[in-house]
């Protein structure tokens, strides 16, 4: 492990990003909120469009959309959320 790896590893302690003070659970919730707000403005959008508009990765979008769908907050259409 070089010094850059140690620095990256040191940022995280017990699942918490020490530099930002954000836990993975909080980050996940913030991502869901960002996507939900985007969908409220757009009406509907593909996952690719949400990724472009939010700057989030496609896997992050898919995970958040699946969580929102399970919660009954969004419905998945044929090509759009």
C-alpha positions in Angstrom: 0.0 0.0 0.0 1.6 3.3 -1.1 1.0 6.7 0.6 -1.9 7.5 -1.8 -3.7 4.3 -0.9 -3.1 4.9 2.8 -4.5 8.4 2.4 -7.7 7.1 0.7 -8.1 4.4 3.2 -7.7 6.9 6.1 -10.6 8.9 4.9 -13.0 6.1 5.8 -13.6 4.9 9.3 -16.4 2.5 10.3 -18.2 3.1 7.0 -18.0 6.9 7.3 -16.3 9.3 5.0 -14.3 11.2 7.5 -13.4 14.1 5.1 -17.1 14.9 4.4 -18.7 13.5 7.5 -21.2 11.6 5.3 -22.2 8.0 5.9 -23.0 5.7 3.0 -26.7 5.6 4.2 -26.9 9.4 4.1 -25.3 9.5 0.7 -27.7 6.9 -0.6 -30.6 9.0 0.7 -29.3 12.2 -0.8 -28.9 10.4 -4.2 -32.5 9.2 -4.0 -33.7 12.7 -3.2 -31.7 14.2 -6.1 -33.2 11.6 -8.5 -36.7 12.1 -7.1 -36.5 15.9 -7.5 -35.2 15.5 -11.0 -38.1 13.3 -11.9 -40.5 15.7 -10.4 -39.1 18.5 -12.7 -38.8 16.3 -15.8 -42.0 14.2 -15.5 -40.1 11.1 -16.8 -36.6 10.3 -17.8 -34.5 7.4 -18.8 -31.7 6.2 -16.4 -29.1 7.5 -18.9 -30.8 10.9 -19.0 -30.8 11.0 -15.2 -27.1 10.1 -15.1 -26.3 12.9 -17.5 -28.4 15.5 -15.7 -27.3 14.6 -12.2 -23.7 13.6 -12.9 -24.2 10.3 -11.0 -23.0 7.0 -12.4 -25.5 4.7 -14.1 -25.1 2.0 -11.4 -25.9 4.7 -8.7 -28.9 5.8 -10.7 -30.2 2.2 -11.1 -29.8 1.5 -7.4 -31.6 4.7 -6.3 -34.4 4.2 -8.8 -34.9 0.6 -7.6 -35.1 1.8 -4.0 -37.6 4.5 -5.0 -39.7 2.0 -7.0 -39.8 -0.4 -3.9 -40.9 2.5 -1.8 -43.7 3.2 -4.3 -42.4 6.6 -5.1 -41.8 6.1 -8.8 -43.1 3.8 -11.5 -41.0 2.2 -14.1 -42.3 2.7 -17.6 -41.3 1.0 -20.8 -38.3 3.2 -21.5 -38.5 5.8 -18.7 -38.8 6.1 -15.0 
